């Protein structure tokens, strides 16, 4: 747990600040990022459901393993969110929409597949 905390604190230094950001964000960039963050949150809630039902489901993300702990899942999604925002911010404006669109398609596909096989969201 101590290593996780240290990693999260270090990742906070990666969050872009006004002096280190790439191109300014357009309204469309912000909307696309909000859509991705929503899907990423749904994926987190579904993954939380998976770990509370290990007899019926297992995680297929190789970074998490078949039966990750709640701490591992939470850390993965927090770190993933921070890195995604940081990377999207660093990408030049003309490529940002493609990256965000790709992330939305991948996350959306995972979320809708999970719903189709009966995985709910655990609050």
Secondary structure, DSSP 4 states (H G I P E B T S, - for coil): -HHHHHHHHHHHTTS--TTT--SPPPHHHHHHHHHHHHHHHHHHHHHHHHHH-TTT-----TTT-TT--HHHHHHHHHHHHHHHHHHHHHS-HHHHHHHHHHHHHHHHHHHHHHHHTT-----
